[in-house]
Amino acid sequence: MPRKVDHDQRRRHIVESLLRITGKHGLDAVSLREVAHEAGVSMGAVQHYFATKDEMLLFALRHWLSLSVHDRFTERVRDRLVRESAGDSAAVLRAIAAEYLPYDEAGRSEALVAIAFLSRAAVAPALATALAPAFAGFVHTLCAVFTSAGWPLDAPAEAQRLAALLDGLRLPVLAGALSHDDALAVVDRHLAQLPNADRPA
C-alpha cells in the first residue's frame, strides 16, 4: 500500500530549503532549480506545491515567522543580560540592540533572511502585510521597556526611533561596512542622550 504523503510537511521542507539558501546568499540566489536541489526534490515537485515564486516566498515568510524567531531572540537577550550581570532598562535596551545586530553566523543568517524579505516586501504587498505584525511587535517590545523604565519621554515615539536606528545599522553591519562594536557604540550614544536615561524618574 503506497505511503500517505504529508503535503504540509513537504511544503515546509521545500520552504525550509529556500530559507537556508536565503540565509546564506539572499533571495537573489533563490530559483526553482536551486530550491529543488537544496530540498532534494525535482523541480516538478516544487511546482506541484507552489504555482509561482511569489507564492513560495509568501509561504516561506509565514513559516519563518512561525518558527518562534521572537522566542529565540528573547532568550538570547536574557542570556546576554545574565552574562553581563545587568538588568536595568538601559541594559535591556542595549542587550536587545546587541542581539538585533548580527555578530555570529546564526545572527547573520537570521538578519539576512529578515532584510531579504523586507526588501522584497517593498514591491510585494502580500509580503509587506505578512511582515507588518513582526515589525509592530518589535516596536511594542521596545515601547514596553521604555514604559517600564519610567523615563520622562514619549515611549511609543522613542520605540519607533530606536527601531528605525537598529534597522538602519543592521544592513551596514551585515554588509561588513560597520563592525558590531561600532554599531553598538552608536546605540550607546543614542541611549545616553535620552532624557535622564541614567536616572529613571
Backbone bond lengths (Angstrom), bond angles and torsions (degrees), N, CA, C in turn:
res aa  C-N    CA-C-N  psi(-1)  N-CA   C-N-CA  omega(-1)  CA-C   N-CA-C  phi
1 M - - - 1.464 - - 1.536 109.18 -
2 P 1.329 117.78 127.13 1.474 120.20 -178.98 1.525 111.71 -59.09
3 R 1.337 115.55 140.93 1.459 120.12 179.48 1.527 109.78 -71.74
4 K 1.330 115.59 136.84 1.461 120.60 -179.78 1.527 109.68 -69.31
5 V 1.323 115.81 131.88 1.465 121.10 -178.57 1.526 109.85 -87.80
6 D 1.319 116.46 130.46 1.472 121.76 175.19 1.528 106.92 -89.58
7 H 1.330 115.67 97.89 1.464 119.84 -174.10 1.523 112.59 -66.81
8 D 1.326 117.30 -35.55 1.469 119.27 177.82 1.527 110.85 -64.14
9 Q 1.332 115.62 -40.18 1.461 119.74 178.45 1.529 110.56 -65.08
10 R 1.325 116.96 -38.35 1.462 120.66 178.28 1.531 110.66 -63.35
11 R 1.333 115.85 -43.34 1.470 119.50 178.45 1.516 110.63 -61.29
12 R 1.326 116.15 -44.85 1.473 119.70 179.69 1.520 110.86 -63.02
13 H 1.322 116.45 -40.61 1.469 120.29 179.48 1.527 110.38 -61.28
14 I 1.300 116.94 -40.92 1.466 120.93 -179.42 1.527 110.99 -66.99
15 V 1.336 117.20 -46.15 1.470 118.44 -177.15 1.526 111.89 -74.29
16 E 1.318 117.89 -26.02 1.463 119.15 173.96 1.534 109.93 -66.43
17 S 1.308 116.38 -33.37 1.462 120.47 173.96 1.519 109.75 -65.53
18 L 1.322 116.25 -42.78 1.467 121.06 176.95 1.524 110.74 -59.60
19 L 1.329 116.96 -42.18 1.464 120.78 -178.96 1.529 111.50 -67.23
20 R 1.317 117.08 -35.30 1.470 119.59 177.33 1.524 110.40 -64.62
21 I 1.332 116.07 -42.39 1.464 119.84 177.66 1.527 109.92 -62.14
22 T 1.341 115.97 -46.16 1.464 120.90 -179.43 1.522 111.39 -62.05
23 G 1.324 116.90 -40.18 1.459 121.39 -179.22 1.514 113.70 -67.73
24 K 1.344 116.78 -17.97 1.470 120.75 178.29 1.531 112.13 -101.52
25 H 1.340 115.82 -40.55 1.460 119.42 -169.15 1.530 114.90 -128.51
26 G 1.343 118.17 -1.51 1.462 120.49 -178.44 1.525 112.32 85.07
27 L 1.322 115.51 173.07 1.467 120.25 -176.67 1.524 112.96 -70.74
28 D 1.330 117.75 -21.75 1.463 119.27 178.36 1.520 111.63 -61.02
29 A 1.320 116.29 -26.44 1.467 120.25 -178.99 1.523 112.65 -84.02
30 V 1.318 116.31 -7.34 1.465 120.47 -177.41 1.525 110.25 -81.65
31 S 1.308 115.85 119.28 1.458 122.20 174.72 1.520 107.34 -141.12
32 L 1.307 116.24 164.42 1.466 120.52 178.43 1.524 110.13 -56.24
33 R 1.328 116.42 -44.16 1.465 120.67 -178.18 1.524 111.38 -65.17
34 E 1.341 117.48 -45.34 1.460 120.75 -178.12 1.523 112.22 -66.31
35 V 1.330 116.29 -40.41 1.472 119.63 178.75 1.526 109.95 -65.45
36 A 1.325 116.93 -43.39 1.459 120.58 179.41 1.533 110.50 -61.59
37 H 1.337 115.87 -42.18 1.469 120.09 179.59 1.524 111.06 -64.37
38 E 1.331 116.52 -46.48 1.469 120.72 -179.51 1.524 111.26 -63.32
39 A 1.336 116.55 -36.21 1.465 121.22 -178.49 1.521 112.58 -82.02
40 G 1.346 116.59 -14.64 1.456 119.56 -178.71 1.509 113.18 73.09
41 V 1.341 115.81 31.90 1.465 120.88 179.13 1.527 108.25 -129.02
42 S 1.316 115.83 172.61 1.454 119.89 178.49 1.523 110.55 -80.84
43 M 1.329 116.08 159.55 1.465 119.58 175.96 1.522 110.30 -63.02
44 G 1.317 116.26 -32.40 1.457 119.92 176.82 1.516 112.22 -62.53
45 A 1.335 116.19 -35.80 1.466 119.92 178.87 1.524 110.32 -66.23
46 V 1.337 116.45 -40.90 1.466 119.59 177.45 1.518 110.47 -62.90
47 Q 1.320 116.78 -44.70 1.469 121.25 179.80 1.514 111.72 -66.00
48 H 1.313 116.84 -27.36 1.468 120.55 178.20 1.525 110.81 -63.91
49 Y 1.332 116.07 -37.31 1.461 120.28 -176.91 1.525 113.67 -93.14
50 F 1.320 117.17 -24.35 1.463 120.46 -178.24 1.524 109.52 -135.03
51 A 1.317 115.06 116.68 1.464 120.31 -176.05 1.531 111.61 -70.20
52 T 1.334 116.86 -32.31 1.462 121.00 -178.54 1.525 110.20 -137.60
53 K 1.322 115.57 163.24 1.468 120.34 176.94 1.523 110.11 -64.05
54 D 1.335 117.50 -39.32 1.462 120.40 -179.94 1.525 111.20 -61.85
55 E 1.319 116.52 -38.60 1.465 120.28 178.12 1.526 110.07 -64.57
56 M 1.313 116.44 -40.87 1.461 121.36 178.87 1.528 110.79 -65.81
57 L 1.341 117.01 -41.08 1.459 120.93 179.54 1.529 111.45 -64.71
58 L 1.311 116.38 -41.22 1.461 119.49 179.88 1.526 110.95 -64.61
59 F 1.313 116.87 -43.30 1.463 120.44 177.98 1.531 109.98 -63.26
60 A 1.340 115.66 -41.13 1.463 120.02 179.78 1.526 111.57 -63.04
61 L 1.326 116.74 -42.79 1.463 120.24 179.76 1.527 110.94 -63.81
62 R 1.317 116.24 -46.69 1.469 119.63 179.24 1.525 111.03 -61.21
63 H 1.319 115.97 -39.52 1.469 120.05 178.56 1.523 110.09 -64.91
64 W 1.331 116.80 -44.53 1.464 120.86 -179.63 1.525 111.06 -61.35
65 L 1.323 116.46 -42.86 1.466 120.50 179.87 1.529 111.84 -66.96
66 S 1.327 117.02 -23.10 1.466 120.77 -179.30 1.522 112.54 -86.36
67 L 1.324 117.76 -5.45 1.465 121.58 -173.75 1.520 113.55 -85.27
68 S 1.317 116.82 27.28 1.474 121.81 178.88 1.519 111.92 58.05
69 V 1.349 116.24 36.89 1.467 120.54 177.40 1.526 109.87 -57.48
70 H 1.347 115.73 -42.18 1.468 120.42 -179.57 1.526 110.87 -63.30
71 D 1.336 116.80 -41.44 1.463 120.04 -179.17 1.525 111.31 -64.28
72 R 1.338 117.17 -41.39 1.463 120.30 178.85 1.529 110.47 -65.57
73 F 1.316 116.55 -39.00 1.467 120.67 178.54 1.527 109.88 -63.59
74 T 1.324 116.55 -45.75 1.466 121.02 179.33 1.520 111.27 -59.53
75 E 1.325 116.56 -40.33 1.460 120.68 179.66 1.522 111.07 -64.87
76 R 1.330 117.27 -39.02 1.463 120.57 178.13 1.520 111.25 -65.47
77 V 1.334 116.34 -38.99 1.463 120.52 177.50 1.526 109.97 -62.89
78 R 1.330 116.76 -44.76 1.468 120.56 179.30 1.528 111.14 -62.49
79 D 1.324 117.16 -41.90 1.461 120.64 179.22 1.524 110.77 -62.17
80 R 1.325 116.90 -40.46 1.461 120.70 179.26 1.529 110.34 -64.65
81 L 1.307 117.36 -41.97 1.465 120.43 179.69 1.521 111.25 -63.31
82 V 1.330 115.94 -37.76 1.470 119.90 177.61 1.530 110.07 -66.18
83 R 1.334 116.61 -45.41 1.465 120.71 -179.70 1.515 111.35 -61.07
84 E 1.327 116.09 -38.36 1.457 120.36 -176.42 1.530 112.71 -92.18
85 S 1.334 116.19 2.39 1.473 121.95 179.06 1.517 111.61 49.59
86 A 1.338 114.91 49.41 1.463 119.87 -178.71 1.525 109.23 -134.92
87 G 1.330 114.99 151.18 1.454 117.07 -178.88 1.509 114.78 -155.94
88 D 1.359 117.44 2.65 1.452 118.21 177.95 1.534 108.85 -73.98
89 S 1.319 116.34 170.08 1.461 120.71 -172.93 1.527 112.75 -61.47
90 A 1.326 117.08 -40.24 1.462 120.13 178.64 1.520 110.31 -62.19
91 A 1.337 116.92 -40.36 1.457 121.29 179.36 1.524 111.20 -66.60
92 V 1.327 116.43 -37.62 1.467 120.42 178.13 1.531 110.28 -63.29
93 L 1.336 116.53 -45.29 1.462 120.44 178.89 1.530 111.14 -62.32
94 R 1.331 116.06 -40.06 1.464 119.75 179.71 1.525 110.41 -67.19
95 A 1.337 117.08 -38.83 1.460 120.79 178.67 1.527 110.99 -65.76
96 I 1.323 116.62 -39.46 1.462 120.40 176.25 1.523 109.86 -60.35
97 A 1.325 115.80 -45.51 1.468 120.33 179.53 1.522 110.99 -62.97
98 A 1.330 116.61 -43.63 1.463 121.04 -177.01 1.517 111.55 -62.70
99 E 1.330 116.74 -35.55 1.457 119.79 -179.69 1.529 112.13 -84.69
100 Y 1.322 117.40 -25.65 1.460 121.23 178.98 1.528 110.68 -71.43
101 L 1.326 115.96 -34.18 1.457 121.20 178.89 1.530 108.95 -85.69
102 P 1.333 118.34 125.30 1.471 120.57 -172.70 1.529 113.13 -67.63
103 Y 1.346 115.33 135.80 1.463 119.82 178.68 1.534 111.92 -137.40
104 D 1.346 117.98 -8.40 1.459 120.72 175.92 1.534 108.43 -137.58
105 E 1.316 116.42 178.75 1.466 119.84 -174.43 1.525 112.13 -63.51
106 A 1.330 117.12 -40.24 1.458 119.84 179.88 1.526 110.74 -64.21
107 G 1.326 116.26 -45.30 1.463 120.03 179.41 1.510 111.89 -67.14
108 R 1.331 116.13 -36.21 1.469 120.59 178.68 1.532 110.12 -64.18
109 S 1.323 116.39 -44.60 1.460 120.61 -179.87 1.529 110.86 -62.79
110 E 1.330 115.94 -44.32 1.464 120.45 179.89 1.524 111.10 -63.33
111 A 1.335 116.27 -42.98 1.464 120.02 179.92 1.520 111.51 -66.77
112 L 1.323 116.42 -38.01 1.460 120.06 -179.74 1.523 110.91 -64.72
113 V 1.325 116.81 -41.43 1.468 120.52 176.75 1.522 109.68 -62.39
114 A 1.338 116.56 -47.24 1.466 120.44 -177.91 1.525 111.50 -61.02
115 I 1.328 117.20 -47.05 1.462 120.84 -177.97 1.523 110.99 -68.47
116 A 1.327 116.78 -37.45 1.469 120.39 178.98 1.521 110.91 -61.06
117 F 1.313 116.11 -45.31 1.459 119.15 -179.83 1.527 111.59 -72.28
118 L 1.329 116.54 -35.04 1.457 119.73 178.23 1.523 110.64 -63.21
119 S 1.316 116.72 -43.04 1.458 120.89 178.05 1.523 111.32 -63.32
120 R 1.309 115.90 -43.71 1.467 120.37 178.94 1.527 111.01 -65.12
121 A 1.323 116.36 -33.70 1.464 121.11 -177.69 1.523 112.22 -63.64
122 A 1.344 116.59 -22.31 1.462 120.42 179.87 1.527 111.52 -63.30
123 V 1.331 116.64 -23.61 1.466 120.25 -179.91 1.518 112.12 -123.09
124 A 1.333 116.49 8.86 1.470 121.36 -179.87 1.525 108.53 -131.57
125 P 1.325 118.03 94.93 1.471 121.69 -176.01 1.523 114.19 -54.28
126 A 1.316 117.74 -36.09 1.467 119.51 -178.58 1.525 110.81 -65.19
127 L 1.322 116.81 -38.89 1.464 120.18 176.73 1.525 110.91 -68.22
128 A 1.328 116.37 -39.37 1.463 120.74 178.39 1.518 110.70 -60.40
129 T 1.325 116.43 -42.16 1.464 121.30 179.07 1.523 110.92 -63.81
130 A 1.329 116.32 -40.28 1.464 120.18 -179.98 1.520 112.12 -68.86
131 L 1.344 117.08 -32.78 1.465 121.21 -177.89 1.525 113.52 -80.67
132 A 1.318 116.95 -25.73 1.469 120.70 -173.43 1.529 113.39 -53.36
133 P 1.336 119.84 -46.14 1.474 118.89 -179.53 1.530 112.93 -62.65
134 A 1.339 117.18 -33.20 1.468 119.70 -179.96 1.520 110.58 -66.19
135 F 1.331 116.63 -44.00 1.465 119.56 178.95 1.531 110.00 -65.48
136 A 1.332 116.33 -43.23 1.470 120.29 179.14 1.524 110.63 -60.98
137 G 1.325 116.53 -37.98 1.457 120.11 179.40 1.519 112.35 -66.16
138 F 1.335 116.21 -37.88 1.465 120.28 178.07 1.528 110.50 -65.00
139 V 1.325 116.37 -44.97 1.467 120.91 178.36 1.525 109.88 -62.90
140 H 1.326 116.89 -40.02 1.471 121.11 179.38 1.533 110.58 -61.81
141 T 1.332 116.48 -40.80 1.466 120.47 178.43 1.525 110.73 -61.92
142 L 1.325 116.79 -46.44 1.463 120.58 178.19 1.523 110.87 -62.16
143 C 1.320 115.57 -41.85 1.468 120.13 179.71 1.528 110.91 -61.01
144 A 1.328 116.55 -40.13 1.466 120.53 179.67 1.523 111.14 -62.50
145 V 1.336 116.85 -38.08 1.468 120.13 178.75 1.521 110.22 -67.41
146 F 1.330 117.09 -45.46 1.464 120.61 178.06 1.528 110.82 -60.26
147 T 1.318 116.06 -42.43 1.472 120.33 -178.75 1.521 111.08 -64.55
148 S 1.336 116.41 -43.30 1.468 120.11 -178.28 1.521 111.97 -67.26
149 A 1.341 116.12 -24.92 1.468 119.46 -179.74 1.522 111.87 -70.07
150 G 1.321 116.69 -27.28 1.453 119.88 -178.85 1.505 114.23 73.88
151 W 1.346 117.36 18.17 1.454 120.54 179.32 1.521 110.97 -70.99
152 P 1.346 117.53 148.29 1.470 120.98 -179.45 1.533 111.66 -77.70
153 L 1.320 115.51 74.93 1.456 120.47 -179.86 1.526 109.58 -150.19
154 D 1.312 115.71 170.48 1.460 122.34 177.66 1.528 107.16 -85.28
155 A 1.333 117.41 97.96 1.465 121.68 -173.33 1.532 113.25 -57.72
156 P 1.348 120.06 -47.89 1.475 119.13 179.64 1.531 112.67 -60.37
157 A 1.337 116.04 -41.56 1.464 119.65 -179.60 1.528 111.29 -66.63
158 E 1.339 117.32 -42.56 1.460 120.40 179.64 1.529 111.09 -67.23
159 A 1.334 116.68 -34.01 1.463 119.95 177.36 1.521 110.47 -64.52
160 Q 1.325 116.83 -42.58 1.462 120.71 177.45 1.532 110.31 -62.58
161 R 1.323 115.52 -40.82 1.460 120.00 -177.13 1.530 110.94 -67.47
162 L 1.321 117.17 -42.98 1.462 120.15 179.62 1.530 110.42 -67.42
163 A 1.325 117.51 -39.86 1.469 120.75 177.65 1.521 110.63 -60.15
164 A 1.334 116.03 -42.55 1.465 120.47 179.17 1.529 110.71 -65.13
165 L 1.328 116.69 -40.13 1.463 120.70 178.71 1.527 110.73 -62.72
166 L 1.322 116.51 -45.31 1.462 120.50 -178.75 1.522 111.43 -65.22
167 D 1.327 116.54 -40.59 1.466 119.12 177.60 1.523 110.72 -65.83
168 G 1.332 116.39 -36.37 1.455 120.16 178.22 1.516 112.84 -67.54
169 L 1.322 117.92 -30.07 1.463 122.08 179.97 1.528 112.40 -85.26
170 R 1.304 116.04 -25.92 1.475 120.36 -172.52 1.531 112.50 -61.29
171 L 1.318 117.06 -44.89 1.462 120.16 -177.44 1.531 112.36 -66.24
172 P 1.351 119.85 -46.69 1.468 118.90 176.91 1.528 113.28 -59.58
173 V 1.344 116.69 -36.05 1.469 119.68 177.55 1.527 109.06 -67.10
174 L 1.310 116.48 -44.48 1.462 120.99 -179.78 1.525 111.19 -62.01
175 A 1.338 116.05 -37.19 1.464 120.78 -177.98 1.528 112.80 -81.86
176 G 1.328 116.83 -6.46 1.459 119.93 180.00 1.517 114.16 83.32
177 A 1.335 117.00 8.37 1.461 120.53 179.13 1.523 111.76 -81.29
178 L 1.319 116.51 -16.06 1.461 122.23 -178.34 1.518 107.27 -143.81
179 S 1.324 116.42 133.33 1.464 119.00 179.10 1.522 109.89 -75.88
180 H 1.317 115.52 159.76 1.467 120.51 177.45 1.527 109.95 -60.43
181 D 1.319 117.13 -42.20 1.471 120.98 -179.59 1.527 111.30 -63.19
182 D 1.330 116.46 -43.25 1.465 119.71 -179.34 1.528 111.11 -67.15
183 A 1.312 116.73 -38.62 1.467 120.11 178.18 1.522 110.43 -65.94
184 L 1.324 115.84 -39.70 1.466 119.67 179.35 1.524 110.47 -67.85
185 A 1.328 117.15 -31.13 1.467 120.69 176.28 1.527 110.45 -64.66
186 V 1.329 116.73 -35.76 1.471 120.62 176.07 1.526 109.45 -63.06
187 V 1.324 116.11 -42.91 1.467 120.75 178.63 1.523 110.08 -63.97
188 D 1.330 117.03 -41.95 1.469 120.89 179.29 1.533 110.92 -59.16
189 R 1.331 115.86 -43.01 1.470 119.26 179.65 1.530 110.20 -65.10
190 H 1.312 115.84 -39.20 1.471 119.62 178.81 1.528 110.62 -62.89
191 L 1.323 116.45 -47.71 1.465 119.88 -178.30 1.529 111.23 -65.01
192 A 1.335 116.86 -35.42 1.464 120.70 -179.76 1.517 112.10 -66.94
193 Q 1.343 117.30 -22.97 1.453 121.25 -178.85 1.531 113.34 -87.68
194 L 1.332 116.55 -6.20 1.460 118.54 178.47 1.522 109.87 -69.24
195 P 1.317 117.46 146.65 1.471 120.56 -176.96 1.526 112.71 -60.49
196 N 1.342 115.33 116.61 1.448 121.61 176.71 1.529 113.03 56.46
197 A 1.324 116.40 31.77 1.459 119.56 -177.33 1.530 112.37 -61.11
198 D 1.327 116.59 -27.46 1.463 119.80 179.69 1.523 112.01 -90.18
199 R 1.310 117.08 -6.75 1.460 120.85 178.32 1.525 108.94 -136.85
200 P 1.357 115.86 84.00 1.462 119.63 179.83 1.511 111.04 -52.55
201 A 1.349 114.87 139.31 1.458 119.49 -179.16 1.524 111.05 -73.87
